[in-house]
Amino acid sequence: MPPNPEIPTHTSRRFSITALPQGIYLGLDISHNTGDHTYSFAVSVHDGSYSSDYYTDTLPLNLKLPYQERLADAENRLIEVIANFARGNHYKVQSVGVSLQVNDADSRELLFSPPSITSKLWFELDAIPFIMETNGRDIDERASSAVRKSVIWLSPQYPGNLPRISVGHRHVVRYPFLS
């Protein structure tokens, strides 16, 4: 993928060679705007204790491309924004809670059509993706809710950020809060 000239690929900040990146958790909400053919997105940053930052922006869709290529282009640009944010702030993205709106078919297509954005988050950022339904009026509220839920699903107080699990009947692995 050629680099996007609108997104800077370098930073003037300098970090020590021996400094480890700070682990963070992200919440992501994507909303398709059918009127102007853009995707609005919000990213909420959480450090394991509290939300520390958020970012909202829009991704214009290239209407000259076929539908699947248009989705792939939007996904790649979104991954690029997240990767540049993490690199510029010396962060390591541990997990990404992706908000899903039940009634937004276009956003569902972005999340589940292979290769989905969640698989790209896993492959390119080495971040554990969680897809969950969230409620909220605005995309930044839903992104904040998604990151809080994904932090609950992980155990940030332990090294390695292992997912919290429980073993149920017949040794079936379950989330501890699901019956």
C-alpha positions as CSV (number, residue, x, y, z in Angstrom):
1,M,0.0,0.0,0.0
2,P,1.5,3.4,-0.9
3,P,1.8,5.8,2.0
4,N,-1.0,8.4,2.4
5,P,0.6,11.9,1.9
6,E,-2.0,13.4,4.3
7,I,-0.8,11.3,7.3
8,P,2.7,11.9,8.6
9,T,4.8,8.8,8.8
10,H,7.5,10.2,11.2
11,T,7.7,12.1,14.4
12,S,10.1,14.6,15.7
13,R,9.9,13.1,19.2
14,R,12.9,11.1,20.3
15,F,12.9,8.1,22.7
16,S,15.7,6.2,24.2
17,I,16.6,3.0,22.5
18,T,16.1,1.1,25.8
19,A,12.7,2.7,26.5
20,L,9.8,0.2,26.3
21,P,6.6,1.5,24.7
22,Q,3.8,2.1,27.1
23,G,0.9,-0.4,26.8
24,I,-2.4,1.2,25.9
25,Y,-5.9,0.0,25.0
26,L,-8.0,1.5,22.3
27,G,-11.7,1.8,21.7
28,L,-12.9,2.3,18.1
29,D,-16.3,3.2,16.7
30,I,-16.9,3.5,13.0
31,S,-20.0,5.1,11.5
32,H,-20.9,5.2,7.8
33,N,-22.3,8.5,6.6
34,T,-24.3,7.7,3.5
35,G,-25.0,11.3,2.6
36,D,-21.4,12.4,1.9
37,H,-19.9,8.9,1.5
38,T,-17.5,9.0,4.4
39,Y,-16.7,6.9,7.4
40,S,-16.6,8.8,10.7
41,F,-14.5,7.2,13.4
42,A,-13.6,7.8,17.0
43,V,-10.6,6.3,18.9
44,S,-10.6,6.4,22.7
45,V,-7.3,5.8,24.5
46,H,-7.2,4.0,27.8
47,D,-4.0,3.3,29.9
48,G,-5.5,0.5,32.0
49,S,-6.6,2.9,34.8
50,Y,-8.6,5.6,33.0
51,S,-9.3,7.1,29.6
52,S,-6.6,9.6,28.7
53,D,-7.3,10.8,25.1
54,Y,-9.6,10.5,22.2
55,Y,-9.5,11.3,18.5
56,T,-12.3,11.7,15.9
57,D,-12.0,12.1,12.2
58,T,-13.6,11.1,8.9
59,L,-12.3,9.0,6.1
60,P,-13.5,10.0,2.6
61,L,-14.4,7.1,0.4
62,N,-12.9,6.9,-3.1
63,L,-16.1,6.4,-5.1
64,K,-14.1,5.5,-8.2
65,L,-13.0,2.2,-6.7
66,P,-15.3,-0.9,-6.6
67,Y,-17.1,-1.5,-3.3
68,Q,-14.7,-4.0,-1.8
69,E,-11.6,-2.0,-2.7
70,R,-13.2,1.1,-1.2
71,L,-13.7,-0.8,2.1
72,A,-10.1,-2.1,2.0
73,D,-8.8,1.4,1.3
74,A,-10.7,2.9,4.3
75,E,-9.5,0.0,6.5
76,N,-5.9,0.6,5.5
77,R,-6.0,4.3,6.1
78,L,-7.6,3.7,9.5
79,I,-4.9,1.2,10.5
80,E,-2.3,3.7,9.3
81,V,-3.8,6.5,11.5
82,I,-3.7,4.2,14.6
83,A,-0.2,2.9,13.8
84,N,1.2,6.5,13.4
85,F,-0.5,7.6,16.6
86,A,1.0,4.7,18.5
87,R,4.5,5.2,17.0
88,G,4.4,9.0,17.5
89,N,3.5,8.6,21.2
90,H,5.7,5.5,21.9
91,Y,2.7,3.3,22.6
92,K,2.1,-0.4,22.2
93,V,-1.5,-1.1,21.4
94,Q,-2.5,-4.1,23.6
95,S,-6.2,-4.4,22.5
96,V,-8.8,-2.6,20.5
97,G,-12.4,-2.7,21.5
98,V,-14.4,-2.2,18.3
99,S,-18.0,-0.9,18.8
100,L,-20.7,-2.5,16.7
101,Q,-24.0,-0.8,16.0
102,V,-26.7,-3.4,15.2
103,N,-28.6,-1.2,12.7
104,D,-25.6,0.0,10.7
105,A,-25.2,-2.6,7.8
106,D,-22.3,-0.7,6.2
107,S,-20.3,-0.7,9.3
108,R,-21.0,-4.4,9.8
109,E,-19.6,-5.0,6.4
110,L,-16.4,-3.1,7.3
111,L,-16.1,-5.2,10.5
112,F,-16.9,-8.7,9.1
113,S,-16.1,-8.8,5.4
114,P,-12.8,-10.7,5.0
115,P,-10.1,-9.5,5.5
116,S,-11.9,-7.6,8.2
117,I,-10.5,-4.6,10.1
118,T,-10.3,-6.7,13.2
119,S,-8.0,-9.2,11.5
120,K,-5.9,-6.4,10.2
121,L,-5.6,-4.9,13.8
122,W,-4.4,-8.3,15.0
123,F,-2.0,-8.8,12.1
124,E,-0.5,-5.4,11.6
125,L,-0.7,-3.9,15.1
126,D,-0.4,-7.1,17.2
127,A,-3.5,-6.0,19.1
128,I,-6.3,-8.2,20.4
129,P,-9.5,-7.1,18.8
130,F,-12.8,-7.3,20.7
131,I,-16.1,-6.7,18.9
132,M,-19.0,-5.6,21.1
133,E,-22.3,-3.8,21.0
134,T,-22.2,-0.4,22.7
135,N,-24.8,2.3,23.4
136,G,-24.3,6.0,23.1
137,R,-25.5,9.0,21.1
138,D,-22.1,9.9,19.7
139,I,-19.2,7.9,18.2
140,D,-16.8,9.1,20.9
141,E,-19.2,7.8,23.6
142,R,-19.4,4.4,22.0
143,A,-15.6,4.3,21.5
144,S,-15.1,5.1,25.1
145,S,-17.6,2.4,26.2
146,A,-15.8,-0.1,23.9
147,V,-12.4,0.5,25.4
148,R,-13.7,0.2,29.0
149,K,-15.4,-3.1,28.2
150,S,-12.2,-4.4,26.5
151,V,-10.1,-3.5,29.5
152,I,-12.5,-5.3,31.7
153,W,-12.1,-8.4,29.5
154,L,-8.3,-8.2,30.0
155,S,-6.4,-8.2,33.2
156,P,-4.1,-5.1,32.8
157,Q,-2.8,-5.5,36.4
158,Y,-0.9,-8.6,35.4
159,P,2.1,-8.7,33.1
160,G,1.3,-9.9,29.6
161,N,-2.3,-8.7,29.6
162,L,-3.8,-12.1,29.6
163,P,-7.5,-12.4,28.8
164,R,-9.6,-13.3,31.8
165,I,-11.3,-16.6,31.2
166,S,-13.1,-19.3,33.2
167,V,-13.6,-22.9,32.5
168,G,-17.2,-24.1,32.4
169,H,-19.0,-27.4,32.1
170,R,-17.1,-30.0,30.1
171,H,-14.0,-27.8,30.2
172,V,-15.5,-25.2,27.8
173,V,-13.6,-21.9,28.0
174,R,-16.0,-19.0,28.8
175,Y,-15.7,-15.4,29.7
176,P,-16.1,-15.0,33.5
177,F,-19.1,-12.8,33.2
178,L,-21.1,-14.8,30.7
179,S,-23.4,-17.6,31.9
